[in-house]
Amino acid sequence: MSKSEDPLDESMTVVRTATCETLTRKSKLTYQIGTLPDGEVYLRIHKNTGNGFFSREWISLADIQKTISKIAAGKPVTAIVLSELFEGRSVNSPGFLLAALVEEKLLVPMQCRKRSHEPVSPEEFRKRVRQLASGKGRPKAALRKKAARTSPAARKKAQLKKQSQAARKKKARTVRGS
């Protein structure tokens, strides 16, 4: 198995690919959310615009939740807490995963504590993932375009665009005719 392969890749269905900043805001991460045929949800870091190495392995949401649940109430979730999910892997991976969890609103920043977060119920996240997996997460592109064309604001914008194009053509004709 090469560095970039994961045994779960063959059976995983990627339902969402998104980007977020690292917690230090030095680079952007691309992460993926995937599901197995049994519905189990996984996350992984897919790309990094910076130079930091990371593990591309899929981490189950259940393992993440189990790791977070070991923390005493009121104690912060930090990258160090998530490091047990990446035994023997890059030290960047826990922090990158933390950034993705914050972006997906599974963790929220704690008041007055830098790089410290607290967990949020994963139910809303699971609901979104189920919608994405079922294909009902977003309207089809054609439907979004049609809706945009038929809205009053879109019609007015199109009308103004046509008027400005006509005015430019008229001005070009008068300049050439001079």
Order of alpha helices (4+ residues) and beta strands (2+ residues): beta-beta-beta-beta-alpha-alpha-alpha-beta-beta-alpha-alpha-alpha
